[in-house]
Amino acid sequence: MSRPNTTCKQSPNLTQLLETEIYGKRRAMGISQYALAEKIGITRNCIQQIECYQHLPKIGTVLDIMMALGFDEEERKAFLGRYMEAHYKDGALQKAKELAEAV
């Protein structure tokens, strides 16, 4: 039985950012979920759940993944700026949704 997938709906901007800049890089580099998980000390199942949008990773996990994938300091700084922007956009979307539902 599959779980309902609400991460994309609740956080579409973060989901898109992580997909294009993190998960896509792992696949392009040919690194398996298992190998990545081993590098950062989490389970392959955790990587799979993140990449299937079953939950959003903590920022610390995102940073660990970036380090394991070889992002340099400038790439990490630029990504974090985009991450914060996406986070605030998703927050605004949630507030707008809550206001619309309250009416």
PADREN-48365 format. One record per residue: residue number from 1; x, y, z of N, C-alpha, C in turn. Coordinates in Angstrom, 2 decimals. Example, Ala and Ser with C-alpha at 12.3 -4.5 7.8 and 13.67 -1.06 7.14 Angstrom:
rolo	n.px	n.py	n.pz	ca.px	ca.py	ca.pz	c.px	c.py	c.pz
1	13.19	-5.69	7.80	12.30	-4.50	7.80	13.20	-3.30	7.80
2	12.85	-2.25	7.08	13.67	-1.06	7.14	12.90	0.03	7.87
END
This chain:
rolo	n.px	n.py	n.pz	ca.px	ca.py	ca.pz	c.px	c.py	c.pz
1	0.85	-1.18	0.00	0.00	0.00	0.00	0.89	1.24	0.00
2	0.68	2.13	-0.94	1.52	3.33	-1.01	1.00	4.40	-0.06
3	1.92	5.24	0.37	1.57	6.35	1.26	1.15	7.54	0.43
4	0.25	8.37	0.99	-0.10	9.58	0.25	1.11	10.50	0.14
5	1.28	11.09	-1.03	2.43	11.95	-1.27	1.98	13.40	-1.22
6	2.25	14.06	-0.10	1.83	15.46	0.05	3.00	16.43	0.02
7	4.23	15.92	0.05	5.39	16.80	0.09	5.43	17.73	-1.11
8	5.16	17.20	-2.31	5.17	18.04	-3.51	4.11	19.12	-3.43
9	2.96	18.79	-2.90	1.87	19.76	-2.80	2.14	20.80	-1.73
10	2.73	20.40	-0.61	2.98	21.32	0.49	4.21	22.18	0.25
11	5.19	21.65	-0.41	6.46	22.37	-0.62	6.93	22.22	-2.06
12	6.17	22.74	-3.01	6.55	22.54	-4.41	7.86	23.20	-4.80
13	8.16	24.34	-4.22	9.41	25.04	-4.57	10.64	24.30	-4.04
14	10.57	23.85	-2.79	11.68	23.09	-2.23	11.84	21.76	-2.95
15	10.73	21.11	-3.23	10.77	19.83	-3.94	11.47	19.99	-5.29
16	11.10	21.01	-6.03	11.70	21.23	-7.35	13.18	21.55	-7.24
17	13.55	22.38	-6.28	14.96	22.73	-6.09	15.79	21.50	-5.75
18	15.31	20.70	-4.81	16.04	19.49	-4.43	16.14	18.51	-5.60
19	15.07	18.38	-6.35	15.08	17.47	-7.50	16.12	17.88	-8.53
20	16.13	19.13	-8.90	17.02	19.57	-9.97	18.48	19.69	-9.53
21	18.71	20.12	-8.30	20.09	20.41	-7.90	20.76	19.34	-7.06
22	19.99	18.50	-6.41	20.60	17.48	-5.55	20.40	16.09	-6.13
23	19.14	15.68	-6.26	18.86	14.31	-6.72	19.35	14.12	-8.15
24	19.15	15.14	-8.98	19.61	15.05	-10.36	21.12	14.90	-10.45
25	21.84	15.60	-9.58	23.30	15.50	-9.60	23.75	14.10	-9.20
26	23.08	13.50	-8.22	23.44	12.14	-7.81	23.30	11.18	-8.99
27	22.17	11.29	-9.67	21.92	10.41	-10.81	22.92	10.67	-11.94
28	23.19	11.95	-12.22	24.13	12.30	-13.30	25.54	11.79	-13.00
29	25.89	11.75	-11.73	27.22	11.27	-11.33	27.27	9.74	-11.30
30	26.12	9.10	-11.41	26.08	7.64	-11.39	26.29	7.04	-10.01
31	25.99	7.80	-8.98	26.14	7.31	-7.61	24.81	6.69	-7.18
32	24.86	5.48	-6.68	23.64	4.81	-6.24	23.13	5.41	-4.94
33	21.86	5.19	-4.68	21.29	5.63	-3.40	22.03	4.95	-2.25
34	22.35	3.69	-2.42	23.05	2.94	-1.38	24.42	3.55	-1.10
35	25.18	3.85	-2.14	26.52	4.42	-1.97	26.44	5.79	-1.29
36	25.48	6.61	-1.70	25.32	7.92	-1.08	24.95	7.78	0.39
37	24.02	6.89	0.67	23.59	6.67	2.05	24.76	6.24	2.93
38	25.57	5.34	2.42	26.75	4.87	3.16	27.71	6.02	3.45
39	27.90	6.91	2.47	28.83	8.04	2.63	28.39	8.98	3.74
40	27.09	9.16	3.92	26.62	10.14	4.89	26.04	9.52	6.16
41	26.02	8.19	6.23	25.62	7.53	7.46	24.13	7.42	7.70
42	23.36	7.31	6.61	21.93	7.06	6.75	21.59	5.83	5.91
43	20.35	5.40	5.96	19.97	4.21	5.20	19.61	4.56	3.76
44	19.73	3.56	2.89	19.31	3.74	1.50	17.81	4.03	1.45
45	17.06	3.43	2.35	15.63	3.67	2.40	15.33	5.14	2.67
46	16.13	5.77	3.49	15.96	7.20	3.78	16.17	8.02	2.51
47	17.23	7.71	1.76	17.48	8.41	0.50	16.31	8.20	-0.45
48	15.83	6.96	-0.53	14.70	6.65	-1.42	13.46	7.43	-1.02
49	13.16	7.52	0.26	11.99	8.27	0.72	12.12	9.75	0.41
50	13.31	10.29	0.55	13.54	11.70	0.23	13.31	11.93	-1.27
51	13.91	11.08	-2.09	13.83	11.26	-3.54	12.45	10.94	-4.11
52	11.65	10.20	-3.37	10.27	9.92	-3.79	9.28	10.88	-3.13
53	9.81	11.92	-2.50	9.01	12.99	-1.91	8.11	12.53	-0.77
54	8.53	11.49	-0.06	7.74	11.05	1.08	8.01	11.95	2.29
55	9.15	12.59	2.30	9.42	13.63	3.30	10.56	14.52	2.82
56	10.60	15.72	3.36	11.70	16.63	3.05	12.84	16.38	4.02
57	14.06	16.35	3.53	15.19	16.14	4.45	15.45	17.38	5.29
58	16.03	17.15	6.46	16.48	18.27	7.29	17.62	18.96	6.55
59	17.83	20.22	6.84	18.87	20.97	6.16	20.25	20.34	6.41
60	20.47	19.79	7.58	21.73	19.12	7.85	21.96	17.92	6.93
61	20.90	17.19	6.65	21.00	16.06	5.73	21.29	16.55	4.32
62	20.64	17.65	3.93	20.90	18.23	2.61	22.37	18.62	2.49
63	22.90	19.25	3.53	24.31	19.65	3.51	25.24	18.44	3.46
64	24.90	17.39	4.20	25.69	16.15	4.14	25.69	15.57	2.73
65	24.52	15.56	2.10	24.42	15.05	0.73	25.26	15.89	-0.22
66	25.18	17.21	-0.06	25.96	18.10	-0.92	27.46	17.85	-0.77
67	27.91	17.67	0.45	29.33	17.39	0.68	29.72	16.07	0.02
68	28.87	15.06	0.18	29.16	13.75	-0.40	29.18	13.79	-1.92
69	28.41	14.70	-2.50	28.36	14.83	-3.96	29.42	15.79	-4.50
70	30.22	16.36	-3.60	31.34	17.19	-4.04	31.01	18.64	-4.35
71	29.92	19.16	-3.80	29.62	20.58	-3.98	30.72	21.39	-3.29
72	31.25	22.40	-3.98	32.26	23.24	-3.33	31.57	24.33	-2.51
73	32.36	25.13	-1.81	31.80	26.14	-0.90	30.90	27.13	-1.63
74	31.31	27.60	-2.77	30.49	28.56	-3.53	29.16	27.95	-3.96
75	29.21	26.69	-4.41	27.98	26.00	-4.81	27.04	25.83	-3.62
76	27.60	25.51	-2.46	26.77	25.35	-1.26	26.14	26.67	-0.86
77	26.90	27.76	-0.89	26.36	29.08	-0.53	25.24	29.48	-1.48
78	25.46	29.31	-2.76	24.44	29.68	-3.75	23.19	28.82	-3.57
79	23.39	27.53	-3.33	22.25	26.65	-3.13	21.45	27.07	-1.90
80	22.14	27.37	-0.80	21.44	27.75	0.43	20.60	29.01	0.24
81	21.07	29.95	-0.57	20.27	31.12	-0.88	19.00	30.73	-1.62
82	19.12	29.86	-2.59	17.95	29.38	-3.33	17.03	28.54	-2.44
83	17.63	27.78	-1.51	16.85	26.96	-0.58	15.98	27.86	0.31
84	16.57	28.90	0.84	15.81	29.82	1.70	14.69	30.50	0.92
85	14.98	30.93	-0.29	13.97	31.55	-1.14	12.80	30.58	-1.38
86	13.12	29.34	-1.71	12.08	28.33	-1.95	11.28	28.07	-0.68
87	11.96	28.03	0.45	11.30	27.81	1.74	10.28	28.92	2.01
88	10.66	30.15	1.81	9.74	31.27	2.05	8.59	31.29	1.05
89	8.84	30.94	-0.19	7.77	30.85	-1.18	6.75	29.78	-0.79
90	7.26	28.64	-0.33	6.35	27.58	0.09	5.55	27.99	1.32
91	6.18	28.72	2.23	5.46	29.23	3.40	4.34	30.17	2.99
92	4.60	31.03	2.02	3.58	31.96	1.54	2.44	31.19	0.87
93	2.77	30.15	0.12	1.73	29.32	-0.51	0.84	28.66	0.54
94	1.45	28.16	1.60	0.68	27.52	2.67	-0.24	28.52	3.38
95	0.28	29.73	3.63	-0.56	30.75	4.27	-1.74	31.11	3.39
96	-1.49	31.28	2.10	-2.56	31.61	1.15	-3.60	30.49	1.11
97	-3.14	29.26	1.14	-4.05	28.11	1.13	-4.89	28.09	2.39
98	-4.26	28.33	3.54	-4.99	28.34	4.81	-6.02	29.45	4.84
99	-5.67	30.62	4.32	-6.60	31.74	4.27	-7.79	31.42	3.35
100	-7.52	30.81	2.22	-8.58	30.44	1.28	-9.51	29.41	1.89
101	-8.97	28.47	2.64	-9.79	27.44	3.27	-10.61	28.00	4.43
102	-10.12	29.07	5.06	-10.82	29.67	6.18	-12.03	30.49	5.74
103	-12.08	30.86	4.49	-13.16	31.71	3.98	-14.37	30.91	3.66
END
